[in-house]
């Protein structure tokens, strides 16, 4: 569990800095799958913010049973590939609404 917490902390510390600038807006939340929280099932009700780095993207990432939505660098999925079960980067405002679940045989 220490590894999981470290990965999630790494994602937030490295990529989730926010400001009121004109950067991409992303949903900012984390929850355990199945807990019924807005981060998982009603993403549009979750908190969102603007990424401080104008080169940031939005990300949905799943590590074990924890889904996280935040800001990230474009290559974040490549950096944590061996630790995750799902990772998707997008580049438009509030685009990180996907389910966080990989579908076998489907590639994004």
NUVO-474859 format. One record per residue (C-alpha): residue in one letter; x, y, z. Coordinates in steps of 0.05 Angstrom, whole numbers, plus 5000, padded with zeros to 4 digits. Layout:
REM NUVO-474859
aXYZ;...
***
This chain:
REM NUVO-474859
x500050005000;x505950475012;x507650424938;x500550614917;x500451214963;x507251424937;x505051384865;x498751794878;x502752304918;x507952344862;x502452484811;x499453044853;x506153364872;x509253344803;x503253524762;x497553834802;x499354564812;x493655044803;x492555774790;x487356244761;x491156324695;x488756124626;x491355404628;x487254774618;x481754634669;x481553924696;x477453544747;x481353454812;x479352864854;x481252174877;x476951604904;x476650864912;x472550494860;x465850284886;x465350814940;x460151204901;x463851864906;x463252394852;x470352264827;x468151584802;x460851634780;x458652374777;x465052694753;x461553334731;x459953464805;x467253384826;x471853974841;x475754254783;x481454754775;x486155064725;x493154764716;x498555274732;x503155014677;x500355224609;x503354594579;x499254144626;x494053644604;x488453304642;x489352584665;x485152014689;x489351484722;x487650844760;x492450504807;x489649864835;x482650084857;x483950834864;x481851304808;x485051994805;x483452584760;x488253174758;x493253574716;x499253234686;x505053314639;x503753014570;x508352414582;x505752244652;x502551584630;x509351364601;x512751534667;x508251114711;x506350574660;x508849984700;x504950174763;x498050314734;x492049944707;x489350544667;x491951214644;x489151714595;x491452414578;x487052934544;x487953664526;x481354034529;x477854354589;x474653854636;x476053274589;x478252774643;x471352464653;x472651764626;x471151164669;x478350984688;x477150264668;x480749924611;x476449544562;x479848914536;x481348964462;x480149714460;x485750214451;x485250974459;
***
